[in-house]
């Protein structure tokens, strides 16, 4: 298998993951952070408006209604075989990094080392207070109570460190990504993402230009597929364990 051989010979590897990876954990694939819905939400608003930074400030109760749906979906699932296979690859290859758009925390739960994990859209837990900055690890408990959740210390409104619509990407994550990109990668494996964001596209292009190997695993072709060295038209859970067993 060409992909396994390329990964076996590569020293520095970047695995890029999107919502498709967590589909086999029972999570719906969603656009951006929260398209657990199509078109309009229950409140007649586009999800991009309901689940946005400005909405969290203007109407925290409404915004939290949709953060809570996302939270319940993520807490209701667990890592699948592909998450564990990626963590195994990181154990075999000490310079293998993961760049994920997912906020479900499944890479951490599967054993991916946090120091080689770039969560470009943040994570759902822990929550933090927008007023005093205190951390609160009790996401699941708050989801059983009236929303929005309030800080036990100062009664300010809590939020997750997830990138909502109209918010900036986390500075630290971007910084780490571009530091590592400057060093370069021998191979990039893109799994379950259809995104055309520069931070997804750029590692693929840079690796190809420098003579590295690129592959994509996705049930359907994406805008990137034609430019990849290898395109595997499968769900990640169906091929990742097999792939890693050959490395």
N, C-alpha and C positions, 0 to 999 in steps of 0.2 A: 504494500500500500504506500503510495507516494507520500501521502501526508504524514504517516507514521515515520517513514524514513527521514523526511525533512525535519520533523520535530526531534527525532533521535540525534541527528547531527547538529542541531542548533544549540547554541549556548544560551543566548538571550532570546526569550520568547514573550510575546504579548498575546494574551487571550482577551478578546473583546466580547462582552456578553450583553444581550438585551432581553426583552420580555419573553421572547421565544424559548429561552433556556428554562424559565420558570413555568412555562405552560404545562409541563409534565408534573409539576408540583400542585397542579390544580388551579394555578393563578390564571386569570384571563390575560391574554396579551393586550397591553394597553398602549395607546399613543402617549408619548411623553410620560409624565408622572401618573396621570390618572384617567386614562380613557377606559375605565371599567364600563363605560357607557358609550353609546353612539349618538351623535347629534346632540340633542338638548338633554339636560338633566331633569329631574322631577320638578325642579323649580322654574323650568322654562328657560334656563340660562345655558349657554355653551359651557362645557366642562372647563375650557380654558379660562373662563371668567369666574366660575364658581370656585375653582381650585387654584386661585391666584393669590399672590402676595397682597395686592391692594384689597381683595375681598376679605382676607384674614384680618386686616386692620379695620375695614369698614363694618363687616358683619361676621365676627368670629364664629357665631353659632352656625350660620349657613355654611361657611367654609369647612368647619369641623365636621359637619354632616358627611362631607365627601372624603375628608381625611380619614374619618372613622371607617368608611366602607373599604378604603384602601388598607387600613390597619387590620381590620377583621379578616380580609382576604389573605393578607400576608401571615398573620398569626395563625390562621386556620390551616396553613400548608406547612411543608417542611422540605429541606433540600432533597433533590432527586439524584438518581445515579450519575447524571452528568455533572452536577456540582461536586460530588465526591471524586469523580474522575479528574476534574480540573485541579482539585486540592492534591490529589495523588501526583499529577504532573508537576505541581509546584514543589512537592517533596523530592521528586526525582531530579528536577532541574532547579537548583537554587537561585537561578536568575530568570525564573518565569514569573511574570507579572500578570495580574488580572485588572482590566479596566471594565467596570460594569456600569450600565445605566439603571440597573435594578436597585430598588430601595428596600427589598424584602429581607436583607440580612442573611440570605441562605448561603452565600459564599463563606461568610464567617462561621456559620453553624456547621458547615461541611468540613471546616478545618483549613481553609485558605488563610495563610499568615497575614494579619492586618497590615504588617509593614510592606507587603507586596500586593496590596489590594487598593485600587483607586476607585472609590465610590463617587462617581462624578455627579450623581444626582442626590447625594447625601444618603441618610438612612432614617428609618422611622423611629428608632429607639436609640438612646434615651430621648425623652422630651426635655425642653429647656424653657425657662420662664423668660418672656419677652421684656419683663420689667426689671427683674433683679439678676437674671442670668443663671439662677439655680438649676441644677439638673434634676430630673425626675425619671427614674427607670420604670415607672408603673404604667406603661402604655395600656396593657390589657385590662388593668383595674379601672383606669379612667374610661375605657370604652364601655364599661358596665354602668357608668354614672351619667348624670346629665352633662351635656356638652355646652360650651367648650370647657375643657379641664382647667382648673385653677391651681396656681402655685400654693402649696401648703404654707410656705414662708411669708409671702406678701400678697397673696390673692390675685397676682397678675395672671394673664392668660398664657397657658403653656402652648408650645408648638413643637413639632418634630423638626430635626435639622434636614428636612427634605427640601429640594429645590422646587418651589411652587411655580406655576406659570408667572411670567413677568419678573422673575427673580434671577439674580446672577448665579453662575456656577460657583461652588466653593473654591476660594482662592488657593487654599493649601493643596487641594486635589489637582487643580489645573497646573499649579507650580510643579508638583511631583511628576505629573504626566509629561510636561515639556522638558523637565530635567532628564527624565529617562529617554525621551525621544531624541534628545541631543546626543546621548550615548549611542542610540540606535538599537535595532532589533534584527536578529537573524531570521526570525519567522513571526508572522502574525496569523492568528486563528480567530476568525470572526464568527460568533455563534448567536443565532436567534435575534439579530438586530436588522432593522430595515432603515435605520436612521442615516441621514445624509449630513449630520452635523460635522463641522470641520474636525472636531476632536475625535471623531470616529473614522472619518475618511483619511485624515492626514497620516496616521501611523501606517495605514495600508499603502498609501502612495509612496511615502518616504522609504518604506522597507523594500518595495518593488524597485524603486529607482536605485537603491544601493545594492541591488542584486540579491535581496533576501527572498524568502518563500512566503506566499500568502495563500490562505485557504478559507473557504466559507462553508459553514454548515447551516442550512436553512431549508425547510420543506419547500418553499417557493423561491425562485430567483428574485434578487433585489437589484437595485441600480448598480451595486458593486460587483455582482456575480461575474459579469463578462471580463472584468479586469483581474480576476483572481487566477492564480496558477491552477487551483483545484476548486471546484464547486461540488459539494456533496449534498444532494437534495433529500435530506433526512431530518427528522427531529433529533436534537442532540442526545436525548436519553437513549435513542436507539443505536447510536454509533460511538459515543465517547468512551465508554468502558472498553470496548473492543479496540478502539484506536490506541488508548493508553497501554493496553496489554502488550502491544507490539513495540513499545519504546524501551 
